[in-house]
Amino acid sequence: MNIDGDAPVQVRAETTIDAPPEVVWDILAAVDRWSTWNPEVARAHLDGPLSPGASIRWKAGRASITSSVATVVRPSELAWTGRTLGLHAVHVWRLDAHEGGTRIRSEES
């Protein structure tokens, strides 16, 4: 899945983590624990198993968001789409084994 390349707002970030992709994946896939490692997330809840079409209900800042899981490819890609405040968002995390750890790329539009 790709973000919307025509969107007026796009954010990309990349870093390398000293852990294998499977370990990083397990942290990303534990949606109910997002608030423990992402200070922007006040709470998050995955309705059902992590699979395409599952709902994620979460709060970030003032926004309450309901997202739909779009892509689940363990341990390399996790993506969701969502709407809040009249905006449509797409977020994609990509993980690659890199120099003994994991390169993680995050993109959102």
N, C-alpha and C positions, 0 to 999 in steps of 0.2 A: 504494500500500500504506500502511496505517496501523499504528501501534503498538497494543498492547493497552491500551485506555483503562481497563480494570478491573485491570490489573496493580498489585501493591502497590508496585513501584518503577518510576518513570518519570523520564526525564531529557530535558530539552530545552535546546538552546543555539542561538544565532543570532549571526552576525557578517557583516560585509561585507568582501570581499576586493577589492583593487584590481587585478583581472584579469578578463577576459571568462569567461563560464560554460564555454566550451569548454576553456580552459586549466585551470581549476579541476577540471573533469570529468576531464581527462587525468591529473591528479595522483591523484584519488580512484580512478580505474579501474586505476591501476598498483598492484594489490594487493601484488605482491612487493616494492614499495618503501614500504609503509606505515610501516615502522619508521624510515625516514629523516625523517619529519615528525611522527610520533605517538610521543612518548616512552613511552607505555603499551604499545606493541606491540613485543615482542622480535623477532618474526619473523612473516611471513605468506607464504603460497603459494597461488596460484590454480591449480587443476587444470583446464587447458584454457582455452578462450576465455571471456571475460566474457559470460555469457549465463545466463538463468534455468535453474536446476538445477545449475549448476557448483558445485563444492565449493571452499571456502576453508579451508585448515588454517593456524591461527595460534596464537600464544601471547601472552597479555596478563597481566602479573603472574604469579601461580602457575597460572593456568588455561590449559589447552590446549583449544582450541576448534575444532570442525569446523562450519562454517556452510554454508548453501546460499544461493546468489544467488537472490533472489526477483524483483527488478525491475531492469531495465536500460533506461533511457530517456535516451539521450545528447542533450543535456547537462543534463537537468533532474532526474532521479531515479535513485538507486541504493539498493537495499534488500537486506538479507539476514536470514536467520533462523538460529538456532543453539541448541545445547544444551551446557551445561557445568555441572558440579557439581550436576546435577539440576534446573537452571533452564532455562527456555525464553526466549530473547531474540529481539527483533525490533529491527532498526536501520534507519532510513531517513534518507538525505541528500537534501535538496531544494535545487536551485540555481535562482536567478532572476536575470536581468539587472537591475541596480539601480544607478542613478546613476553610470553609466560603469564599473561593476564587477560583482561577483556577491554577492548575498545568499545565504548558505548556512545552511540550517537542519538541525540534526541532532536526531533524536528516537530514544529507545530505551526499550523496556520489557522 
